[in-house]
Amino acid sequence: MSSTGPEAVSPSSHSAPSGSLEREIRAEIADAERADRPIRRMLRRARGWVARHRRIEIAYRVGVALVGAVMTLGGLVLVPLPGPGWLIVFLGLAVLGTEFHWARRLSGWVKRMLDRFWQWWRQRRAARAAREARAE
């Protein structure tokens, strides 16, 4: 499995998740990324067929690059606006990561940084709540 799989930001690699919803989401992601899923097997077979046809493979990689780049750049344009800008950026990176190793590595790094940020944010909120409770 790639470095962007569930082991990249698993609860065991950092402090435990703070809620049951977060644990449930992580478990669902891990289940969906299992290699024995029927859809994943079908997609591997289709990608194998594409790999055996050189011209189709080139066109496929160019198409993936264009779709992923448009999604990523479009998401970056939407980041300052209200809405799902970052989600679209991450989806674009995921599309690029299906064919390009650098995008897979970048996506894994972004996931790790985002996980670290949320841990810091939760600690900061807990410390603030503790200070406010002492002040009262």
Secondary structure by P-SEA (a helix, b strand, c coil): cccccccccccccccccccaaaaaaaaaaaaaaccccaaaaaaaaaaaaaaacaaaaaaaaaaaaaaaaaaaaaaaaacccccaaaaaaaaaaaaaacccaaaaaaaaaaaaaaaaaaaaaaaaaaaaaaaaaaac
